[in-house]
C-alpha cells in the first residue's frame, strides 16, 4: 500500500516532536518551523496532507494556507490547522484562508491521527474519482486489489467491458455514449450492492471499462445480475427503428463496414480460488485475456478463469 506523505509546520519543537512520534508509523513525515519554510517544503515534497499551526513567525497559518491555495500545483492538498486559540473568529479566519479542518491544542494524538486518515482517504477518492461516473478510478482500483492480494482470503475481480460500443458511439454521438457509460456504472453498482452489500467495491477504469471486487463466492452471481440488468436496459439506448431492427450499421475498429447488434456486456472473472495471485499486474493481465475471449461470444456473458497453478 502507498505510504502517504505529511508536512507538519509549527514553531513549537515539542509539538513537532509529538506529531512526528504519533504520525511517523503511518506516514512519511516532513517538518517545517514556520510558514515560509513550510511553503518551501510543500513545493519540494508535494505532501498528501499538511498540518499547520495558526500562530507562527515569518508567515502565520492563514497566510500559509492562502499561499498554498493560490498555487495550482498545491491547491488540492488538504490542510488541518492547529492552534491554542479557541476564539470562533480565529476558526472562521482559518477556514476562510483555506484550511479543511481545525483542531484546538491540546489535542489527543490518536484523535488527530483518525481525522488525518479520514481526510486523506476522502481527498484521494475525490481526486481519483472518474469525472463521468464519480466511481473510484485507477489509483483506488489498484489499492483495493492490492489490499485483497495481501489479505490472504479468497477473492474475485470482475473486469467488465461493453461490446460494439464504438459503433454505437459513432452513430449516436458522445453525449449518448456518455449516457450509456453512466448507466453501465449504475447497473454494476446496483448488482454489486444487491449481492455483496453496500461495501462491495466498484471502480471505473476509464471509457467503457469497469471493475468490481468481491469475495470469490459472490462473483458469478454479481456477473449474472449485471448481465440481466444490462440486457434489460440496453434496448432503451436505441431509437425505435434501430431497436426493432436489432442492429445498426457502422465501421469496426479496422474501418470495415459492419452490422452490429445491440450493445452487450462482457465480464472476465479473475480469482485466487484455483491459482496463487501474488501481484496486481497478474490480475490485470488475466482479466484482459478473459475479456477478450468473452467478447468473441457476441452476446452478454461472463467467463471465469479456470487455470490452476
C-alpha positions in Angstrom: 0.0 0.0 0.0 1.2 3.5 -0.7 2.7 5.4 2.3 1.4 8.9 2.2 3.5 12.0 3.0 2.5 14.6 5.6 4.0 18.0 6.2 3.9 19.4 9.8 4.5 23.2 10.1 4.8 24.5 13.7 7.3 26.8 15.5 7.0 24.7 18.7 9.7 22.0 18.7 7.8 20.0 21.3 4.6 19.9 19.2 6.7 18.9 16.2 8.2 16.0 18.1 4.9 14.8 19.4 3.3 14.9 16.0 6.3 13.1 14.4 6.2 10.4 17.0 2.4 10.0 16.5 2.4 10.0 12.7 5.7 8.5 11.6 4.4 5.0 12.0 1.7 5.7 9.4 3.1 8.5 7.2 6.4 9.8 5.8 6.8 13.0 7.9 8.3 16.3 6.7 8.8 19.1 9.2 9.0 22.9 9.0 9.4 25.5 11.7 7.4 28.4 10.2 5.0 29.1 7.3 7.7 30.3 4.9 9.8 27.2 5.4 6.6 25.1 5.2 5.8 26.6 1.8 9.3 25.7 0.6 8.9 22.1 1.9 5.5 21.8 0.4 6.8 22.8 -3.1 9.7 20.4 -2.7 7.9 17.3 -1.3 4.3 17.7 -2.6 2.8 16.2 0.6 -0.6 14.4 0.6 -1.7 16.4 3.7 -0.5 19.4 5.7 -0.8 20.2 9.4 0.0 23.8 10.3 0.0 25.9 13.4 -2.1 29.1 13.5 0.4 31.4 15.1 4.0 31.2 13.6 6.8 33.6 12.9 7.6 34.9 9.4 4.3 33.6 8.0 1.3 32.6 10.1 -1.1 29.8 9.4 -3.8 31.7 7.5 -1.1 33.3 5.3 0.5 29.9 4.7 -2.9 28.5 3.7 -3.7 31.3 1.3 -0.3 30.9 -0.4 -0.9 27.1 -0.8 -4.4 27.7 -2.3 -3.0 30.3 -4.8 -0.5 27.7 -6.2 -2.3 25.5 -8.7 0.2 22.6 -8.0 -0.7 22.6 -4.3 -4.2 23.9 -4.2 -5.7 20.4 -3.8 -3.7 19.4 -0.7 -5.9 19.1 2.4 -4.9 21.3 5.4 -5.6 20.8 9.1 -4.9 23.9 11.3 -3.8 23.6 14.9 -4.0 26.4 17.4 -4.2 27.3 21.0 -6.8 29.9 20.1 -10.4 28.9 20.7 -12.0 32.1 19.5 -14.7 31.5 16.9 -13.3 34.4 14.8 -9.9 32.6 14.6 -11.6 29.4 13.5 -13.5 31.2 10.8 -10.4 33.0 9.6 -8.5 29.7 9.4 -11.3 28.1 7.4 -11.7 31.1 5.2 -8.0 31.1 4.4 -8.3 27.6 3.0 -8.0 25.1 5.9 -10.1 22.0 5.6 -10.3 21.2 9.3 -9.4 22.9 12.6 -8.2 21.4 15.9 -7.5 23.2 19.2 -4.5 22.5 21.3 -4.0 20.5 23.4 -5.2 17.6 21.1 -5.4 13.9 21.6 -2.9 12.3 19.2 -5.0 9.3 18.2 -8.0 11.5 17.5 -5.8 13.7 15.3 -4.5 10.5 13.5 -8.0 9.3 12.9 -9.0 12.7 11.5 -6.0 12.8 9.2 -6.6 9.3 7.8 -10.2 10.2 7.1 -9.3 13.4 5.3 -6.5 11.8 3.3 -8.8 9.0 2.1 -11.6 11.3 1.3 -9.3 13.6 -0.7 -7.7 10.7 -2.6 -11.1 9.3 -3.6 -12.3 12.7 -4.7 -9.2 13.4 -6.9 -9.2 9.9 -8.2 -12.9 9.6 -9.0 -13.9 9.3 -12.6 -15.5 12.6 -13.6 -18.2 10.9 -15.7 -19.5 8.3 -13.2 -17.9 9.5 -10.0 -16.8 6.0 -9.3 -13.3 5.3 -7.9 -10.6 5.5 -10.6 -7.3 3.6 -11.3 -5.4 4.6 -8.1 -8.3 3.4 -5.9 -8.7 0.3 -8.0 -5.1 -0.7 -7.7 -5.1 -0.1 -3.9 -8.2 -2.2 -3.4 -6.9 -5.1 -5.5 -3.5 -4.8 -3.7 -5.4 -5.0 -0.4 -7.2 -8.1 -1.5 -4.0 -9.8 -2.6 -2.4 -9.0 0.7 -5.4 -10.1 2.8 -4.8 -13.8 2.1 -8.6 -14.5 1.7 -10.4 -15.8 -1.4 -11.4 -13.0 -3.7 -12.5 -12.3 -7.2 -12.2 -9.3 -9.5 -14.6 -8.9 -12.4 -13.5 -6.9 -15.4 -16.5 -5.5 -17.4 -16.4 -4.1 -20.9 -19.1 -3.1 -23.4 -19.3 -4.8 -26.8 -19.9 -2.8 -30.0 -19.7 0.5 -28.1 -17.5 2.2 -30.7 -20.1 1.7 -33.4 -22.9 2.9 -31.1 -20.8 6.0 -30.2 -20.1 6.8 -33.8 -23.8 6.7 -34.7 -25.4 8.2 -31.7 -22.6 10.6 -30.6 -20.6 11.2 -27.5 -23.4 12.6 -25.4 -25.5 9.4 -25.8 -22.3 7.4 -25.4 -21.7 9.1 -22.0 -25.3 8.3 -21.0 -24.6 4.6 -21.7 -21.4 4.6 -19.7 -23.1 6.3 -16.7 -26.0 3.8 -16.9 -23.5 0.9 -17.1 -21.7 2.1 -13.9 -25.0 2.4 -12.1 -26.0 -1.1 -13.2 -22.8 -2.6 -11.9 -23.0 -0.7 -8.6 -26.6 -1.9 -8.2 -25.8 -5.5 -8.9 -22.7 -5.5 -6.6 -24.6 -3.9 -3.7 -27.6 -6.1 -4.1 -25.5 -9.2 -3.9 -22.5 -8.2 -1.9 -23.8 -5.4 0.2 -23.1 -1.6 0.2 -19.4 -2.0 0.8 -18.7 -4.1 -2.4 -16.1 -2.3 -4.4 -16.8 -1.0 -7.9 -14.4 1.1 -10.0 -14.3 2.8 -13.4 -11.0 2.1 -15.2 -12.0 4.5 -18.0 -14.1 4.6 -21.1 -16.4 1.6 -21.1 -14.2 -0.5 -18.8 -15.3 -1.2 -15.3 -14.2 -3.4 -12.4 -15.8 -4.9 -9.3 -14.1 -6.8 -6.5 -15.8 -9.1 -4.0 -15.5 -12.4 -2.1 -15.0 -15.2 -4.6 -18.3 -16.9 -4.0 -20.3 -13.8 -5.0 -18.6 -13.1 -8.3 -20.7 -15.3 -10.5 -24.0 -14.1 -9.0 -22.9 -10.5 -9.4 -22.0 -11.1 -13.0 -25.3 -12.7 -13.7 -27.1 -9.8 -12.2 -25.1 -7.3 -14.2 -25.9 -9.1 -17.4 -29.6 -9.3 -16.6 -29.9 -5.6 -15.7 -27.8 -4.5 -18.7 -29.7 -6.6 -21.2 -33.0 -5.2 -19.8 -31.7 -1.7 -20.1 -29.7 -1.7 -23.4 -32.6 -1.6 -25.9 -33.6 1.8 -24.4 -30.4 3.3 -25.6 -31.6 3.0 -29.2 -34.2 4.6 -31.5 -37.4 2.7 -32.0 -36.3 1.8 -35.6 -32.9 0.5 -34.5 -34.4 -1.3 -31.6 -36.9 -3.0 -33.9 -34.2 -3.9 -36.4 -32.0 -5.3 -33.7 -28.8 -3.8 -35.2 -27.1 -0.7 -36.5 -24.7 -0.2 -39.4 -21.2 1.2 -38.9 -17.5 0.7 -39.1 -15.4 -1.5 -36.8 -12.0 -0.6 -35.4 -10.4 -1.7 -38.6 -12.6 0.6 -40.6 -14.6 -2.2 -42.2 -18.4 -1.8 -42.8 -20.3 -4.0 -40.4 -23.7 -4.7 -39.0 -23.6 -4.5 -35.2 -26.2 -6.0 -32.9 -27.4 -4.1 -29.8 -24.9 -3.3 -27.0 -23.9 -6.2 -24.8 -21.5 -6.6 -21.8 -18.6 -9.0 -21.4 -17.2 -9.9 -18.0 -14.0 -11.7 -17.1 -13.6 -13.0 -13.6 -10.2 -13.4 -12.1 -9.9 -15.3 -8.8 -7.3 -16.8 -6.5 -9.6 -19.8 -5.8 -7.7 -22.0 -8.2 -4.3 -20.3 -8.5 -1.9 -18.2 -6.5 -2.0 -14.5 -7.2 0.9 -12.5 -5.9 0.6 -9.1 -7.6 -1.9 -6.6 -9.1 -0.4 -6.8 -12.6 -1.0 -10.5 -12.8 -4.8 -9.9 -12.2 -4.9 -7.2 -14.9 -3.2 -9.5 -17.5 -5.5 -12.4 -16.8 -8.6 -10.1 -16.8 -7.6 -8.7 -20.2 -7.3 -12.2 -21.7 -10.7 -13.2 -20.2 -12.5 -10.1 -21.5 -11.0 -10.7 -25.0 -12.4 -14.3 -25.0 -15.8 -13.2 -23.6 -16.2 -10.6 -26.3 -16.0 -13.3 -29.0 -19.4 -14.6 -27.9 -21.2 -11.6 -29.4 -23.8 -11.5 -26.5 -23.6 -10.5 -22.9 -21.8 -13.2 -20.9 -19.1 -13.8 -18.3 -16.2 -16.2 -18.2 -14.2 -17.3 -15.2 -10.5 -18.1 -15.2 -10.1 -21.9 -14.8 -6.3 -22.0 -14.9 -4.6 -23.7 -12.0 -1.1 -23.4 -10.6 
